[in-house]
Amino acid sequence: MKVYEGSILTVNRTDEVCRYLVEDRGRIAYVGRELPAAYAREERVSLGERALIPAFADTHQHFASFSLFHAGLNVMDATSNDQILQMVDEFARRASGKSLIAFGASPYSVAERRLVSREELDRVTHGKPLFLVKYDGHACVVNTALLQKLPKKIQSLRGYHPDTGEMNQEAFFAVSDYITNTIPISELLRDMQGAADYEASRGIGMIHSVSGVGFALNADISMETWFARSAQSGMQIRVFPQSMDTRVATSRGLPRIGGCFACALDGCFGSQDAAMNAPYASDASNSGVLYYTDEQVTAFCKAANRLGLQIEMHAIGDRAFDQATRALKAALDDCPRDDHRHGIIHACLPTPEGVDICEKYHIQVPMQVAFDNWRQEPQEYTEKLLGSERNAALNPVRTFLERGCVVSFGSDAPCTSPDPIVWLDKAVNHSNPAQRVSIRDALRMATYNGYWATFDEKERGSLEKGKVADMAVLSANPYETPADRLGTLRVEKTILGGKDYAGQRQGISAAVLRGMLSRARA
């Protein structure tokens, strides 16, 4: 039993700030402003100037992909293509795998203002195949060694550009499928353990992972499910199978379905294939791409909703957002459900009509506020792409909040690093002042709302008596930190199940076996 004394930010219904929290055998035994005499002699932890908050929840990321890239090469901080090539050269010399996997190339954050090319990569990869994914996770650049290994069928797909090595749209997904099938399962699971430890160091206690990127027989979905059910040190993982086939979820006993890839309704701004109601300001001939017809999306939503599954779908452009809202409305009109918690991921450019549907049908929004004026996709770029009016409407956190929609925050890792402090900073200091929210609202979106999004709020997400003691210690009280200083906050400790997070330590075989036999939530 431990007594925490200091600033206890409960994020309960009334956002109560308390003085004391008592943890006993992994659960919260008491939280309040006065310490009952019964706990007066227990071990006490003084927070001092620090604050105790609920552990964060990342409500949208590609956990398996992030795990691989986190263990591989990340070039997002590079300021030039020359620097990227130097990093790739050093990585290729020391890497032992059959293929090189890297992430984070962007034409907008490098001095050359263009994407690194296949020919340039050939000079520094020493004959090893290279899969370099763009920062947005929806396109890649391959070198000649990998290009020569790809199945011939990819050549007929939309987005295949062998001259530059850039692959986007369907060609990108096919190349991703090919690469993932070359990765040993044991290597992926080891990388997942390292990624879980990293995320815990950022105060994250729950991960919502969209899974399914091309492994044969959806092996990665099975692996993530087993990993989720066997995760140690209190880490919670909820798996969303990225499939339009409901059997992929029901056969694994998963109560939810959706994500990106197979459940992406459109592309993204970085590849200029997010589906738009009006053409891009930078190209009057281009309105992006819808990957499915309205009939296909509606049929999927109706089938999943009838089975009682929770649905989430990727929609970045306004046309895709409208398609998602129409399909979810049709599904709920067909089979009404009071507490479905269906969601639209990203929702970067919603329309008034779509927001009306979200409000009326209680559709929740796992948003990536870290995209706001993002270094890899800066404001001057998105304004040139979309025009000033649409650019100002991006990532409208406050709009959804004021309409009563539940907003939660996710990283879309590996697109952005899982860092909840960034979410708080971006939400409170949104580049559009009209979309800024209070720090109290932002903290709720980063904690309680994330647990609510997967029906976990009765056990976790706020610091209340009886709940699991999943908590994080911040370096200072965010409620008392000036808005322009929120980005300086640090996570000093993560406590899950009442214990300091100790890491994933079990062997790979033990983790798989335990996960296969466990009935824990995933």
C-alpha positions as CSV (number, residue, x, y, z in Angstrom):
1,M,0.0,0.0,0.0
2,K,1.2,3.5,-0.9
3,V,-0.1,7.0,-0.2
4,Y,0.6,9.6,-2.9
5,E,0.5,13.1,-1.6
6,G,0.5,16.2,-3.8
7,S,-1.4,17.3,-6.9
8,I,-3.7,14.4,-7.9
9,L,-5.4,15.2,-11.2
10,T,-8.2,12.7,-11.1
11,V,-9.8,13.5,-14.6
12,N,-13.1,12.2,-13.0
13,R,-16.5,13.5,-14.0
14,T,-15.9,16.9,-12.3
15,D,-12.1,17.1,-13.0
16,E,-11.5,17.1,-9.3
17,V,-8.0,17.9,-8.1
18,C,-7.2,16.0,-4.8
19,R,-4.4,15.9,-2.3
20,Y,-4.2,12.2,-1.5
21,L,-4.4,8.9,-3.4
22,V,-4.0,5.5,-1.8
23,E,-3.0,2.5,-3.9
24,D,-3.6,-1.0,-2.5
25,R,-2.8,-4.2,-4.3
26,G,-2.9,-2.5,-7.7
27,R,-6.1,-0.6,-7.3
28,I,-7.1,2.8,-6.0
29,A,-8.4,2.4,-2.4
30,Y,-9.0,6.1,-1.8
31,V,-8.7,9.5,-3.4
32,G,-9.6,12.7,-1.7
33,R,-8.6,16.0,-0.2
34,E,-8.1,14.7,3.3
35,L,-6.2,11.5,4.3
36,P,-8.3,9.1,6.5
37,A,-6.7,8.1,9.8
38,A,-6.7,4.4,8.6
39,Y,-3.9,5.3,6.0
40,A,-1.9,7.6,8.2
41,R,0.9,5.1,8.9
42,E,1.3,3.8,5.3
43,E,4.3,4.4,3.1
44,R,4.0,7.9,1.7
45,V,5.2,9.2,-1.7
46,S,5.5,13.0,-1.8
47,L,5.0,14.4,-5.3
48,G,6.4,17.8,-4.4
49,E,6.0,20.1,-7.5
50,R,5.0,17.1,-9.6
51,A,1.6,15.8,-10.5
52,L,-0.1,12.4,-10.6
53,I,-2.4,11.8,-13.6
54,P,-4.1,8.8,-15.2
55,A,-1.8,6.9,-17.6
56,F,-2.2,8.1,-21.2
57,A,-3.9,6.2,-23.9
58,D,-2.7,6.2,-27.6
59,T,-5.9,5.6,-29.5
60,H,-4.5,5.1,-33.0
61,Q,-1.2,3.6,-34.0
62,H,0.3,0.8,-36.1
63,F,2.0,-1.0,-33.3
64,A,3.7,-3.7,-35.3
65,S,4.9,-1.2,-37.9
66,F,6.1,1.3,-35.2
67,S,7.9,-1.6,-33.5
68,L,9.8,-2.4,-36.7
69,F,10.7,1.2,-37.5
70,H,11.6,2.0,-33.9
71,A,14.1,-0.8,-34.0
72,G,15.3,0.2,-37.5
73,L,16.3,3.5,-39.0
74,N,14.3,6.7,-38.4
75,V,15.3,9.7,-40.6
76,M,12.5,12.1,-39.6
77,D,14.9,14.5,-38.0
78,A,17.1,14.8,-41.1
79,T,17.3,18.3,-42.5
80,S,18.6,17.3,-46.0
81,N,18.6,14.3,-48.4
82,D,22.4,14.2,-48.1
83,Q,22.0,13.6,-44.3
84,I,19.4,10.9,-45.1
85,L,21.8,9.2,-47.5
86,Q,24.6,9.3,-44.9
87,M,22.3,7.8,-42.3
88,V,21.2,5.0,-44.7
89,D,24.9,4.3,-45.6
90,E,25.8,3.9,-41.9
91,F,22.7,1.8,-41.3
92,A,23.3,-0.5,-44.3
93,R,26.9,-1.1,-43.1
94,R,25.9,-2.3,-39.6
95,A,22.4,-3.9,-40.3
96,S,22.3,-7.7,-40.3
97,G,18.9,-8.3,-41.8
98,K,18.1,-9.4,-45.3
99,S,16.3,-6.1,-46.0
100,L,16.8,-2.6,-44.7
101,I,13.7,-0.9,-43.2
102,A,13.7,2.8,-42.7
103,F,11.1,5.5,-42.0
104,G,10.4,9.2,-42.1
105,A,11.5,10.6,-45.5
106,S,9.8,13.8,-46.4
107,P,10.1,16.3,-49.2
108,Y,8.9,19.2,-47.0
109,S,11.4,19.1,-44.2
110,V,14.7,18.7,-46.1
111,A,16.7,21.5,-47.8
112,E,16.3,19.9,-51.3
113,R,12.5,20.1,-51.0
114,R,12.1,16.8,-52.8
115,L,12.0,13.1,-51.9
116,V,15.2,11.1,-52.0
117,S,15.4,9.0,-55.2
118,R,15.9,5.4,-56.0
119,E,19.2,6.1,-57.8
120,E,20.6,8.1,-54.8
121,L,19.7,5.2,-52.5
122,D,21.4,2.7,-54.7
123,R,24.7,4.4,-54.0
124,V,24.5,3.9,-50.3
125,T,22.7,0.6,-49.7
126,H,25.6,-1.7,-50.6
127,G,23.4,-4.0,-52.7
128,K,20.9,-4.6,-49.9
129,P,17.1,-4.1,-50.6
130,L,15.8,-0.9,-48.9
131,F,12.2,-0.1,-48.0
132,L,12.1,3.6,-47.0
133,V,8.6,4.6,-45.9
134,K,7.5,8.3,-46.2
135,Y,6.7,10.2,-43.0
136,D,2.9,9.8,-43.7
137,G,3.0,6.0,-43.7
138,H,1.2,6.0,-47.1
139,A,4.0,5.9,-49.6
140,C,7.6,4.7,-49.8
141,V,10.8,4.8,-51.8
142,V,12.5,1.5,-52.8
143,N,16.0,1.0,-54.2
144,T,16.8,-1.1,-57.3
145,A,17.7,-4.2,-55.2
146,L,14.2,-4.3,-53.7
147,L,12.5,-3.2,-57.0
148,Q,14.0,-6.3,-58.7
149,K,12.6,-8.6,-56.0
150,L,9.0,-7.3,-56.0
151,P,6.3,-9.5,-57.5
152,K,5.5,-8.6,-61.1
153,K,1.8,-8.0,-60.3
154,I,2.8,-4.8,-58.5
155,Q,3.8,-3.2,-61.8
156,S,0.1,-3.0,-62.9
157,L,-1.0,-1.3,-59.7
158,R,-1.9,2.4,-59.3
159,G,1.0,4.3,-57.7
160,Y,3.8,2.2,-59.2
161,H,6.7,4.5,-60.2
162,P,9.9,2.5,-60.8
163,D,11.8,5.5,-62.3
164,T,11.9,7.4,-59.0
165,G,11.3,4.3,-56.8
166,E,8.3,6.0,-55.2
167,M,5.4,3.7,-54.5
168,N,2.0,5.1,-53.3
169,Q,-1.7,4.1,-53.2
170,E,-2.2,0.4,-54.0
171,A,1.4,-0.2,-55.1
172,F,2.6,1.0,-51.6
173,F,0.3,-1.4,-49.8
174,A,1.5,-4.3,-52.0
175,V,5.1,-3.5,-51.4
176,S,4.3,-3.3,-47.6
177,D,2.7,-6.7,-47.8
178,Y,5.8,-8.1,-49.5
179,I,8.2,-6.7,-46.9
180,T,6.2,-7.8,-43.9
181,N,6.2,-11.3,-45.2
182,T,10.0,-11.3,-45.1
183,I,10.3,-10.5,-41.4
184,P,10.8,-13.4,-39.0
185,I,8.1,-13.6,-36.3
186,S,10.6,-13.8,-33.5
187,E,12.2,-10.5,-34.7
188,L,8.8,-8.8,-34.8
189,L,7.9,-9.9,-31.3
190,R,11.2,-8.7,-29.9
191,D,10.8,-5.4,-31.5
192,M,7.2,-5.2,-30.1
193,Q,8.6,-5.7,-26.6
194,G,11.1,-2.8,-27.1
195,A,8.3,-0.6,-28.5
196,A,6.0,-1.3,-25.5
197,D,8.8,-0.3,-23.1
198,Y,9.5,2.9,-25.0
199,E,5.8,3.9,-25.0
200,A,5.6,3.2,-21.2
201,S,8.5,5.6,-20.7
202,R,6.2,8.2,-22.3
203,G,3.5,7.6,-19.8
204,I,1.3,5.5,-22.0
205,G,-0.6,2.7,-20.4
206,M,-2.9,1.7,-23.2
207,I,-2.2,1.3,-26.9
208,H,-5.0,1.0,-29.6
209,S,-3.2,-0.8,-32.4
210,V,-4.5,-1.2,-35.9
211,S,-3.1,-4.5,-37.1
212,G,-2.9,-6.3,-40.4
213,V,-0.4,-5.2,-43.0
214,G,0.1,-8.1,-45.2
215,F,1.4,-11.1,-43.3
216,A,0.2,-14.4,-44.7
217,L,-3.1,-15.5,-43.1
218,N,-3.1,-12.3,-41.1
219,A,-0.4,-13.7,-38.8
220,D,0.5,-10.2,-37.6
221,I,-3.1,-9.8,-36.2
222,S,-2.8,-13.1,-34.4
223,M,0.7,-12.1,-33.0
224,E,-0.5,-8.7,-31.8
225,T,-3.5,-10.3,-30.2
226,W,-1.2,-12.9,-28.4
227,F,1.2,-10.1,-27.4
228,A,-1.6,-8.0,-26.1
229,R,-2.9,-10.9,-23.9
230,S,0.5,-11.7,-22.6
231,A,1.9,-8.2,-22.1
232,Q,3.7,-7.7,-18.8
233,S,4.0,-4.9,-16.3
234,G,0.3,-3.9,-16.8
235,M,0.6,-2.6,-20.4
236,Q,-2.8,-2.7,-22.1
237,I,-3.1,-3.2,-25.9
238,R,-6.4,-3.3,-27.8
239,V,-6.2,-4.7,-31.3
240,F,-8.3,-3.4,-34.3
241,P,-8.0,-5.8,-37.3
242,Q,-7.5,-3.8,-40.5
243,S,-9.9,-5.8,-42.6
244,M,-13.2,-5.4,-44.4
245,D,-13.9,-9.1,-43.6
246,T,-15.7,-9.4,-40.3
247,R,-14.5,-12.9,-39.8
248,V,-10.9,-11.6,-39.2
249,A,-12.2,-10.1,-36.0
250,T,-14.8,-12.6,-34.9
251,S,-12.5,-15.7,-35.5
252,R,-10.0,-14.1,-33.0
253,G,-12.6,-13.2,-30.4
254,L,-12.0,-9.5,-31.0
255,P,-15.0,-7.1,-30.5
256,R,-13.8,-4.4,-32.9
257,I,-12.6,-4.0,-36.5
258,G,-11.1,-1.2,-38.6
259,G,-8.1,1.0,-39.0
260,C,-6.1,2.0,-42.0
261,F,-4.7,0.0,-45.0
262,A,-7.7,-2.2,-45.9
263,C,-10.0,0.1,-43.9
264,A,-8.6,3.3,-45.3
265,L,-11.2,5.1,-47.3
266,D,-8.6,7.5,-48.9
267,G,-4.9,8.4,-48.8
268,C,-3.3,11.4,-47.2
269,F,-2.3,15.0,-47.9
270,G,1.4,14.2,-48.2
271,S,0.8,12.0,-51.2
272,Q,-2.0,14.2,-52.5
273,D,-4.5,11.3,-52.6
274,A,-6.7,12.2,-49.6
275,A,-10.2,12.3,-51.1
276,M,-11.5,15.9,-51.5
277,N,-14.9,17.3,-52.3
278,A,-13.1,20.0,-54.3
279,P,-9.8,19.8,-56.2
280,Y,-6.5,20.5,-54.5
281,A,-5.5,24.2,-54.7
282,S,-2.2,23.0,-56.0
283,D,-3.7,20.9,-58.8
284,A,-7.1,21.6,-60.2
285,S,-7.1,18.2,-61.9
286,N,-6.7,16.2,-58.7
287,S,-9.4,15.6,-56.1
288,G,-7.6,12.6,-54.5
289,V,-8.7,9.0,-54.3
290,L,-11.6,7.1,-52.7
291,Y,-10.5,3.5,-52.4
292,Y,-14.0,2.1,-52.2
293,T,-17.5,2.9,-53.5
294,D,-20.2,4.1,-51.1
295,E,-21.9,0.8,-51.6
296,Q,-18.8,-1.2,-50.5
297,V,-18.2,0.9,-47.3
298,T,-21.9,0.8,-46.4
299,A,-22.1,-3.0,-46.8
300,F,-19.1,-3.4,-44.6
301,C,-20.4,-1.1,-41.9
302,K,-23.8,-2.8,-41.9
303,A,-22.3,-6.3,-41.6
304,A,-20.0,-5.3,-38.8
305,N,-22.6,-3.3,-36.9
306,R,-25.1,-6.2,-37.1
307,L,-22.5,-8.5,-35.5
308,G,-22.1,-6.0,-32.6
309,L,-18.5,-5.1,-33.6
310,Q,-17.1,-1.6,-33.0
311,I,-16.0,0.0,-36.2
312,E,-13.2,2.5,-37.0
313,M,-12.2,3.7,-40.4
314,H,-9.4,6.0,-41.7
315,A,-10.7,9.2,-43.4
316,I,-8.5,12.2,-44.0
317,G,-10.0,14.2,-46.8
318,D,-13.5,15.8,-46.5
319,R,-14.9,13.5,-49.2
320,A,-13.7,10.4,-47.3
321,F,-15.1,11.8,-44.0
322,D,-18.5,12.3,-45.7
323,Q,-18.4,8.7,-47.0
324,A,-17.5,7.4,-43.5
325,T,-20.3,9.3,-41.8
326,R,-22.9,8.3,-44.4
327,A,-21.9,4.6,-44.1
328,L,-22.0,4.6,-40.3
329,K,-25.4,6.4,-40.3
330,A,-26.8,3.8,-42.8
331,A,-25.5,1.0,-40.6
332,L,-27.0,2.4,-37.4
333,D,-30.3,3.2,-39.2
334,D,-30.3,-0.4,-40.3
335,C,-29.5,-1.8,-36.8
336,P,-29.7,0.8,-34.1
337,R,-27.3,0.4,-31.2
338,D,-27.2,2.7,-28.1
339,D,-23.5,2.3,-27.2
340,H,-21.6,1.3,-30.4
341,R,-18.6,3.7,-30.0
342,H,-17.9,3.6,-33.8
343,G,-15.2,6.0,-34.7
344,I,-13.6,7.9,-37.6
345,I,-9.8,8.0,-37.4
346,H,-8.0,11.2,-38.3
347,A,-11.0,13.2,-39.4
348,C,-8.6,15.9,-40.5
349,L,-11.0,17.8,-42.7
350,P,-14.6,17.2,-41.6
351,T,-17.7,18.8,-43.2
352,P,-20.6,20.4,-41.3
353,E,-22.9,17.7,-42.6
354,G,-20.6,15.0,-41.4
355,V,-20.2,16.6,-38.0
356,D,-23.9,16.7,-37.7
357,I,-24.0,13.0,-38.2
358,C,-21.3,12.4,-35.7
359,E,-23.2,14.4,-33.1
360,K,-26.6,12.8,-33.7
361,Y,-25.2,9.2,-34.0
362,H,-22.5,9.6,-31.2
363,I,-19.6,8.8,-33.5
364,Q,-16.3,9.2,-31.7
365,V,-13.1,10.7,-33.1
366,P,-9.5,9.3,-32.5
367,M,-7.7,12.4,-33.7
368,Q,-4.0,13.0,-34.4
369,V,-3.6,16.5,-33.1
370,A,0.2,16.1,-33.5
371,F,-0.4,16.6,-37.2
372,D,-1.1,20.3,-36.5
373,N,1.7,22.4,-38.2
374,W,3.8,19.2,-38.2
375,R,7.5,19.6,-39.2
376,Q,7.1,16.8,-41.8
377,E,4.0,18.6,-43.2
378,P,4.3,22.2,-42.2
379,Q,1.5,24.8,-42.4
380,E,3.0,26.6,-45.5
381,Y,2.9,23.3,-47.4
382,T,-0.7,22.3,-46.4
383,E,-1.9,25.9,-47.2
384,K,-0.3,25.7,-50.7
385,L,-1.9,22.3,-51.1
386,L,-5.4,23.0,-49.8
387,G,-5.8,26.8,-49.8
388,S,-6.1,29.0,-46.8
389,E,-9.8,28.2,-45.9
390,R,-9.4,24.5,-45.9
391,N,-6.0,24.7,-44.2
392,A,-7.5,26.7,-41.3
393,A,-10.1,23.9,-40.9
394,L,-7.7,21.1,-40.3
395,N,-7.7,19.0,-37.2
396,P,-10.7,20.9,-35.6
397,V,-10.4,19.7,-32.0
398,R,-12.7,22.3,-30.5
399,T,-15.4,21.9,-33.2
400,F,-15.9,18.3,-32.2
401,L,-15.7,19.0,-28.5
402,E,-18.4,21.7,-28.8
403,R,-20.6,19.4,-30.7
404,G,-20.4,16.8,-27.9
405,C,-18.3,14.2,-29.8
406,V,-15.8,12.2,-27.8
407,V,-12.3,13.1,-29.0
408,S,-9.2,11.1,-28.1
409,F,-5.6,11.5,-29.1
410,G,-3.3,9.1,-30.9
411,S,0.1,9.2,-32.5
412,D,-0.5,7.3,-35.7
413,A,2.9,5.9,-35.0
414,P,5.2,5.5,-36.7
415,C,4.0,8.7,-38.5
416,T,4.6,10.6,-35.3
417,S,6.3,9.4,-32.2
418,P,4.0,8.3,-29.3
419,D,4.4,11.4,-27.1
420,P,1.4,12.6,-25.2
421,I,3.1,15.8,-24.0
422,V,3.0,16.8,-27.7
423,W,-0.7,16.1,-27.8
424,L,-1.4,18.4,-24.8
425,D,0.8,21.1,-26.3
426,K,-0.7,21.0,-29.7
427,A,-4.3,20.9,-28.5
428,V,-3.9,23.8,-26.2
429,N,-1.8,25.8,-28.6
430,H,-3.5,24.8,-31.9
431,S,-2.2,26.8,-34.9
432,N,-5.8,28.0,-35.4
433,P,-6.7,29.8,-32.2
434,A,-10.4,29.0,-32.8
435,Q,-9.6,25.3,-32.3
436,R,-7.7,25.6,-29.1
437,V,-9.0,23.8,-26.0
438,S,-8.3,24.1,-22.3
439,I,-5.6,22.0,-20.7
440,R,-8.3,20.2,-18.7
441,D,-10.1,19.2,-21.9
442,A,-6.8,18.2,-23.5
443,L,-5.8,16.0,-20.6
444,R,-9.2,14.3,-20.7
445,M,-8.8,13.6,-24.4
446,A,-5.3,12.1,-23.8
447,T,-6.4,9.9,-20.9
448,Y,-10.0,9.1,-20.0
449,N,-11.5,9.5,-23.5
450,G,-8.9,7.0,-24.8
451,Y,-10.0,4.3,-22.4
452,W,-13.6,5.1,-23.0
453,A,-13.1,4.6,-26.7
454,T,-12.6,0.8,-26.1
455,F,-15.1,0.4,-23.3
456,D,-12.3,0.4,-20.7
457,E,-13.4,3.5,-18.7
458,K,-14.9,1.5,-15.8
459,E,-11.5,0.1,-15.0
460,R,-9.1,2.7,-16.1
461,G,-8.7,6.2,-17.4
462,S,-9.3,8.3,-14.3
463,L,-8.1,8.2,-10.8
464,E,-11.1,7.0,-8.8
465,K,-11.7,4.6,-6.0
466,G,-11.9,1.0,-7.2
467,K,-10.1,1.5,-10.5
468,V,-6.8,0.0,-11.5
469,A,-3.9,2.2,-10.4
470,D,-2.6,3.0,-13.9
471,M,-0.9,6.4,-13.5
472,A,1.9,8.7,-14.7
473,V,3.9,11.2,-12.8
474,L,4.5,14.5,-14.6
475,S,7.4,16.9,-13.8
476,A,4.9,19.6,-13.0
477,N,1.1,20.2,-12.7
478,P,-0.1,20.9,-16.3
479,Y,-3.1,22.8,-14.9
480,E,-0.7,25.3,-13.4
481,T,1.8,25.3,-16.3
482,P,1.6,28.3,-18.7
483,A,0.3,27.2,-22.1
484,D,3.5,28.1,-23.9
485,R,5.5,25.9,-21.4
486,L,3.4,22.7,-21.8
487,G,5.9,21.2,-24.2
488,T,8.5,21.3,-21.5
489,L,6.6,18.8,-19.3
490,R,8.3,15.4,-18.8
491,V,6.9,12.0,-17.8
492,E,9.1,11.0,-14.8
493,K,7.5,7.7,-14.0
494,T,4.8,5.3,-15.3
495,I,2.9,3.2,-12.7
496,L,0.7,0.4,-14.0
497,G,-1.3,-1.8,-11.8
498,G,0.1,0.1,-8.8
499,K,3.7,-0.8,-9.7
500,D,6.5,1.1,-11.4
501,Y,6.6,-0.1,-15.0
502,A,9.3,-2.8,-15.2
503,G,9.4,-3.8,-18.9
504,Q,8.6,-6.8,-21.0
505,R,11.0,-9.5,-19.9
506,Q,9.6,-12.8,-20.9
507,G,11.0,-15.0,-23.7
508,I,9.3,-14.9,-27.2
509,S,8.0,-18.5,-27.0
510,A,6.6,-18.0,-23.5
511,A,4.9,-14.8,-24.6
512,V,3.2,-16.5,-27.6
513,L,2.1,-19.5,-25.5
514,R,0.8,-17.4,-22.7
515,G,-1.0,-15.1,-25.2
516,M,-2.6,-18.1,-27.0
517,L,-3.9,-19.5,-23.7
518,S,-4.9,-16.3,-22.0
519,R,-8.4,-14.8,-22.0
520,A,-7.2,-11.3,-21.1
521,R,-8.6,-8.4,-23.1
522,A,-6.9,-7.6,-26.3
